[in-house]
Amino acid sequence: EIGRGSYGVVYEAVAGRSGARVAVKKIRCDAPENVELALAEFWALTSLKRRHQNVVQFEECVLQRNGLAQRMSHGNKNSQLYLRLVETSLK
């Protein structure tokens, strides 16, 4: 564990494919506002046009619900997955 905040925990891990050290942020999405924050962070990181020295490079997002994991890659706000997540966050 590297750090902990109000919405989740950051862990240090090793990427399986490359063996690189990575940070894994696990966000609890048990409340609508947490889902909205997670989505906002996801879209902010994926919309960056250039790398910045003070911002980590985003690799991927894995959504897990009821024991099922789903990868979420770069996309746009019109994607079906994004719309389902927003709909879920509003329930």
C-alpha positions as CSV (number, residue, x, y, z in Angstrom):
1,E,0.0,0.0,0.0
2,I,1.4,3.4,-1.1
3,G,-1.4,5.6,0.1
4,R,-5.0,5.9,1.2
5,G,-7.6,8.5,0.7
6,S,-11.3,9.1,1.2
7,Y,-12.3,7.2,-1.9
8,G,-9.8,4.5,-2.3
9,V,-6.3,3.0,-1.8
10,V,-3.2,3.1,-4.1
11,Y,-1.0,0.0,-4.2
12,E,2.4,-0.6,-5.8
13,A,2.4,-3.6,-8.2
14,V,4.4,-5.1,-11.0
15,A,2.8,-5.2,-14.5
16,G,2.5,-8.7,-15.7
17,R,3.5,-8.1,-19.3
18,S,6.3,-5.6,-18.9
19,G,7.5,-6.2,-15.4
20,A,7.4,-2.4,-14.8
21,R,6.5,-1.0,-11.4
22,V,3.0,0.5,-11.5
23,A,0.6,2.2,-9.2
24,V,-2.8,0.6,-8.9
25,K,-5.7,2.8,-7.6
26,K,-8.6,0.9,-6.2
27,I,-11.7,3.2,-5.9
28,R,-14.7,2.1,-3.9
29,C,-17.8,2.8,-6.1
30,D,-20.4,1.8,-3.5
31,A,-21.9,5.3,-3.6
32,P,-23.0,7.3,-6.7
33,E,-20.6,10.2,-5.9
34,N,-17.7,7.7,-5.8
35,V,-18.7,6.4,-9.3
36,E,-18.9,10.0,-10.6
37,L,-15.4,10.8,-9.2
38,A,-13.9,7.6,-10.6
39,L,-15.4,8.4,-14.1
40,A,-14.2,12.0,-13.9
41,E,-10.7,10.9,-13.1
42,F,-10.8,8.2,-15.9
43,W,-11.9,10.7,-18.5
44,A,-9.5,13.4,-17.4
45,L,-6.6,11.0,-17.6
46,T,-7.7,9.5,-21.0
47,S,-8.3,12.9,-22.5
48,L,-4.8,14.2,-22.0
49,K,-3.1,15.0,-25.3
50,R,0.5,15.0,-24.0
51,R,2.3,13.5,-21.0
52,H,3.0,15.8,-18.0
53,Q,5.8,15.1,-15.5
54,N,3.3,15.5,-12.6
55,V,0.6,13.2,-13.9
56,V,0.9,9.5,-14.0
57,Q,0.5,7.7,-17.3
58,F,-2.9,6.0,-17.5
59,E,-2.8,2.4,-18.7
60,E,-6.2,0.9,-18.2
61,C,-9.2,0.8,-16.0
62,V,-10.8,-2.4,-14.8
63,L,-14.4,-2.3,-13.5
64,Q,-15.5,-5.1,-11.2
65,R,-19.1,-5.8,-10.2
66,N,-20.4,-8.9,-8.6
67,G,-17.1,-10.7,-9.1
68,L,-17.0,-10.0,-12.9
69,A,-14.2,-7.7,-14.2
70,Q,-14.4,-5.7,-17.4
71,R,-11.6,-3.7,-18.9
72,M,-12.3,-0.1,-19.9
73,S,-9.9,1.3,-22.4
74,H,-9.7,4.8,-24.0
75,G,-13.0,5.8,-25.4
76,N,-15.4,8.6,-25.6
77,K,-18.3,9.8,-23.5
78,N,-20.7,8.4,-26.1
79,S,-19.6,4.8,-25.5
80,Q,-22.2,2.4,-24.2
81,L,-20.0,1.5,-21.2
82,Y,-19.7,5.1,-20.1
83,L,-23.4,5.6,-20.5
84,R,-24.1,2.4,-18.4
85,L,-21.8,3.6,-15.7
86,V,-23.4,7.1,-15.5
87,E,-26.8,5.4,-15.4
88,T,-25.6,3.2,-12.6
89,S,-24.2,6.1,-10.7
90,L,-27.5,7.9,-10.8
91,K,-29.5,5.0,-9.3
